[in-house]
């Protein structure tokens, strides 16, 4: 985890907004769990970002871009004669026959 202030104020202290803290019966800290990532800079109050999550977010975005780019063309199925969008699996979604770009 690498937290930074979104306003770049240089603050080094942050507060987890959605943390669950475990205490014993005397109020002593026993542990914690981050229920949802969300942090705030204690220096200026701006939201803080976890730069450690950036590579995973970039990978997710790249996979979404690949999925969106898989539709290559509209073709007429030679078996059921339906106009369909050709995608990565290269078969008609209606009848299942193999398709080719002509």
Buried (B, 14 or more C-beta within 10 A) or exposed (E): EEBBBEBEEEBEEBEBBEBEEEEEEEEEEEEEEEEEEBBBBEBBEBEBBBEEEEEEEEEEEEEEEEEEEEEEEEBEBEEEEEEBEBBEEEBBEEEEEEBEEE
